[in-house]
């Protein structure tokens, strides 16, 4: 038999379920908005790193033995002239890193695995450069790549 109390309990349960559903939807919306912000920040940082490596390409391939290159890397004209071909090769690699990051960005969220791969390459190259050339490379190259990598993984 169906009583008025049963009816009131069912109505209360329906209201409670509706509130829970609404709260669940609100939480999901806020989380998705947070994900979008992380994605935007990650993509901006990935873009910055791509531009930075494009700049490295220009410095190493074309300006290595010019006044700006000499000042940037602290080389003499003699040592820069002697190592020019090696610097051009290094610049080309930086260009590939930049191109890979741009490729990942162009694919949107489906390019995250590409971004992860190229950011890991940048990070490893930065750590190696910090160990073998200058500690400054750790902060200019490896640290931004590490931060971007974490952001991409959480986006």
Long-range contacts (C-beta under 8 A, 24 or more apart in sequence): 35-155, 38-151, 38-154, 38-155, 39-109, 39-155, 41-151, 42-115, 42-148, 42-151, 42-152, 42-154, 42-155, 43-105, 43-155, 45-144, 45-147, 45-148, 45-151, 46-101, 46-104, 46-105, 46-115, 46-119, 46-148, 46-152, 47-101, 47-102, 47-105, 48-144, 49-101, 49-119, 49-122, 49-144, 49-145, 49-148, 50-97, 50-98, 50-101, 50-102, 50-105, 51-98, 52-98, 52-140, 52-141, 52-144, 53-94, 53-95, 53-97, 53-98, 53-101, 53-122, 54-94, 54-95, 54-98, 56-91, 56-94, 56-98, 57-91, 57-92, 57-94, 57-95, 57-98, 58-91, 59-91, 60-87, 60-88, 60-90, 60-91, 60-94, 61-87, 61-88, 61-91, 61-92, 61-95, 62-91, 64-88, 64-91, 93-125, 97-121, 97-122, 97-125, 109-155, 112-152, 112-155, 115-148, 115-152, 116-149, 116-152, 116-153, 119-145, 119-148, 119-149, 119-152, 120-145, 120-149, 123-149
